[in-house]
């Protein structure tokens, strides 16, 4: 499955590289993550889940928070894509605010 060009550009331009920590994920801040989900939703790309990281003064670390979505036996690809994107958007939008700034890595079905 080819990812939307605008999504790829968003990840390249606004993604936060975790390579220096030995992690290949490229998370986004809350606003950019919601935009990424909207782009994936428009192209019927399912989001299998995601990981939450937190930004602190001394760096970034895993928040040990995540979510996932699995297709049901009766869902079409388009239905799963729609539901999984809505679940991801809800999780990210409702993730609590604190002194630590959350950033979100999306796991997509390629």
Residue frames relative to the residue before (quaternion, step in Angstrom):
aa qw qx qy qz dx dy dz
X 1.0000 0.0000 0.0000 0.0000 0.00 0.00 0.00
X 0.3226 -0.7469 0.5532 0.1790 3.56 -0.85 0.99
X 0.3727 -0.7332 0.5310 0.2040 3.53 -0.85 1.05
X 0.5809 -0.5883 0.4187 0.3757 3.60 -1.06 0.66
X 0.5675 -0.6209 0.4308 0.3268 3.55 -1.02 0.88
X 0.6531 0.5186 -0.3235 0.4471 3.60 0.92 -0.84
X 0.6133 0.5280 -0.3394 0.4794 3.61 1.12 -0.68
X 0.6545 0.5155 -0.3093 0.4585 3.58 0.87 -0.95
X 0.6641 0.4990 -0.2986 0.4699 3.57 0.97 -0.87
X 0.6192 0.5391 -0.3411 0.4579 3.58 1.02 -0.75
X 0.6565 0.4974 -0.3057 0.4776 3.60 0.93 -0.90
X 0.6754 0.5018 -0.2953 0.4526 3.60 0.89 -0.92
X 0.7687 0.4011 -0.1943 0.4587 3.58 0.88 -0.97
X 0.8077 0.2730 -0.1158 0.5096 3.58 0.99 -0.76
X 0.5048 0.6645 -0.4151 0.3623 3.59 1.27 -0.22
X 0.3516 -0.7227 0.5645 0.1884 3.53 -1.18 0.68
X 0.3228 -0.7771 0.5108 0.1762 3.55 -0.39 1.23
X 0.1560 -0.7781 0.6040 0.0742 3.54 -0.98 0.92
X 0.2789 0.8082 -0.4760 0.2062 3.56 1.30 0.32
X 0.6477 0.5271 -0.3271 0.4423 3.60 0.99 -0.74
X 0.6829 0.4380 -0.2772 0.5148 3.57 1.29 -0.31
X 0.5347 -0.6487 0.3861 0.3798 3.57 1.32 0.11
X 0.5697 0.5663 -0.3769 0.4613 3.58 1.24 0.47
X 0.3470 -0.7746 0.4932 0.1908 3.58 -0.77 0.99
X 0.4806 0.6703 -0.4358 0.3604 3.61 1.24 -0.16
X 0.1555 -0.7617 0.6224 0.0905 3.58 -1.16 0.63
X 0.0968 -0.8428 0.5279 0.0411 3.59 0.15 1.24
X 0.3087 -0.7277 0.5906 0.1623 3.51 -1.40 0.30
X 0.5385 -0.5686 0.4755 0.4007 3.57 -1.20 0.35
X 0.7441 -0.4387 0.2581 0.4328 3.58 -1.25 0.33
X 0.6854 0.4939 -0.2919 0.4485 3.60 0.78 -1.01
X 0.6879 0.4677 -0.2818 0.4782 3.59 0.90 -0.89
X 0.6208 0.5397 -0.3451 0.4519 3.59 1.05 -0.69
X 0.6416 0.5021 -0.3235 0.4812 3.59 0.99 -0.78
X 0.6371 0.5115 -0.3288 0.4738 3.61 0.98 -0.76
X 0.6348 0.5282 -0.3252 0.4606 3.59 0.98 -0.83
X 0.6401 0.5205 -0.3210 0.4650 3.58 0.98 -0.84
X 0.6446 0.5206 -0.3239 0.4567 3.59 0.93 -0.82
X 0.6472 0.5077 -0.3154 0.4732 3.59 1.00 -0.77
X 0.6658 0.4876 -0.2992 0.4789 3.58 0.97 -0.84
X 0.6281 0.5434 -0.3264 0.4512 3.57 1.00 -0.82
X 0.6649 0.5150 -0.2982 0.4513 3.59 0.95 -0.87
X 0.7328 0.3808 -0.2270 0.5162 3.59 1.17 -0.54
X 0.4597 -0.7139 0.4163 0.3251 3.59 1.31 0.29
X 0.3752 0.7038 -0.5014 0.3355 3.56 0.98 0.93
X 0.3433 -0.7588 0.5117 0.2109 3.62 -0.52 1.10
X 0.2583 -0.7087 0.6327 0.1752 3.52 -1.25 0.59
X 0.3121 -0.7912 0.5022 0.1560 3.55 -0.49 1.22
X 0.7442 -0.2868 0.1972 0.5701 3.57 1.21 -0.40
X 0.1645 -0.7925 0.5747 0.1208 3.50 -1.24 -0.43
X 0.3482 -0.7119 0.5765 0.1990 3.51 -1.35 0.29
X 0.2845 -0.7306 0.5967 0.1710 3.52 -1.21 0.66
X 0.1052 -0.7469 0.6554 0.0389 3.51 -1.07 0.93
X 0.2287 -0.7541 0.5878 0.1829 3.58 -1.22 0.26
X 0.3337 -0.7047 0.5949 0.1951 3.50 -1.16 0.79
X 0.0263 -0.7701 0.6372 -0.0134 3.50 -0.94 0.99
X 0.7026 -0.4525 0.3276 0.4408 3.54 -1.26 0.18
X 0.7511 0.3938 -0.2046 0.4888 3.56 1.06 -0.76
X 0.7974 -0.2547 0.1373 0.5296 3.61 1.19 0.25
X 0.5384 -0.5830 0.5003 0.3463 3.51 -1.31 -0.47
X 0.0591 0.7948 -0.6034 0.0246 3.54 -1.05 0.76
X 0.6296 -0.5336 0.4141 0.3840 3.52 -1.28 0.44
X 0.3572 -0.7476 0.5251 0.1942 3.57 -0.91 0.93
X 0.3466 -0.7425 0.4870 0.3022 3.60 1.28 -0.21
X 0.5477 0.5192 -0.4292 0.4962 3.52 1.01 0.98
X 0.1340 0.7903 -0.5857 0.1198 3.55 -0.98 0.84
X 0.1740 -0.7495 0.6205 0.1512 3.54 -1.32 0.01
X 0.0577 -0.7891 0.6077 0.0681 3.56 -1.26 0.27
X 0.1710 -0.7526 0.6284 0.0967 3.52 -1.31 0.47
X 0.1181 -0.7755 0.6186 0.0444 3.52 -1.00 0.91
X 0.4811 -0.6526 0.4847 0.3281 3.60 -1.00 0.67
X 0.3738 -0.6890 0.5643 0.2590 3.53 -1.17 0.56
X 0.6620 -0.5315 0.3571 0.3896 3.57 -1.23 0.39
X 0.7390 0.4264 -0.2289 0.4686 3.59 1.12 -0.59
X 0.5677 0.6171 -0.3836 0.3869 3.61 1.24 -0.12
X 0.3945 -0.6458 0.5904 0.2807 3.52 -1.20 0.60
X 0.6865 -0.4475 0.3585 0.4470 3.57 -1.28 0.17
X 0.6721 0.5042 -0.2974 0.4535 3.58 0.88 -0.96
X 0.6486 0.5104 -0.3218 0.4639 3.60 0.98 -0.78
X 0.6540 0.4964 -0.3141 0.4768 3.58 0.97 -0.83
X 0.6305 0.5297 -0.3392 0.4547 3.58 0.95 -0.83
X 0.6660 0.5049 -0.3010 0.4593 3.58 0.87 -0.92
X 0.6938 0.4737 -0.2811 0.4639 3.59 0.80 -1.00
X 0.6805 0.4945 -0.3101 0.4430 3.59 0.83 -0.91
X 0.6389 0.5103 -0.3284 0.4728 3.60 1.06 -0.69
X 0.6456 0.5091 -0.3215 0.4698 3.58 0.98 -0.78
X 0.6454 0.5128 -0.3180 0.4683 3.59 1.00 -0.81
X 0.6525 0.5062 -0.3157 0.4673 3.60 0.96 -0.83
X 0.6587 0.5073 -0.3106 0.4608 3.57 0.92 -0.90
X 0.6492 0.5115 -0.3156 0.4661 3.59 0.96 -0.83
X 0.6520 0.5201 -0.3205 0.4491 3.60 0.88 -0.92
X 0.6973 0.4709 -0.2748 0.4654 3.57 0.83 -0.99
X 0.6700 0.5061 -0.3060 0.4488 3.59 0.91 -0.87
X 0.7433 0.4057 -0.2171 0.4856 3.58 1.05 -0.74
X 0.4300 0.6958 -0.4799 0.3172 3.60 1.24 -0.08
X 0.4827 -0.7204 0.4132 0.2782 3.60 -0.70 1.06
X 0.4112 -0.6788 0.5582 0.2422 3.50 -1.20 0.71
X 0.0738 0.7700 -0.6315 0.0535 3.55 -1.15 0.66
X 0.7344 -0.3598 0.2966 0.4932 3.57 -1.23 -0.29
X 0.6652 0.4582 -0.2877 0.5145 3.56 1.13 -0.62
X 0.3405 -0.7527 0.5307 0.1892 3.56 -0.86 0.96
X 0.2900 -0.7790 0.5263 0.1792 3.62 -0.54 1.09
X 0.0501 -0.7374 0.6721 0.0450 3.52 -1.24 0.67
X 0.2851 -0.8122 0.5051 0.0624 3.53 -1.03 0.89
X 0.1855 -0.7637 0.6126 0.0843 3.54 -0.90 1.05
X 0.2442 -0.7824 0.5603 0.1194 3.57 -0.79 1.02
X 0.1975 -0.7275 0.6441 0.1300 3.54 -1.09 0.81
X 0.0587 -0.8344 0.5480 -0.0103 3.55 -0.42 1.22
X 0.4819 -0.6381 0.5256 0.2904 3.49 -1.31 0.53
X 0.1605 -0.8231 0.5413 0.0609 3.58 -0.30 1.27
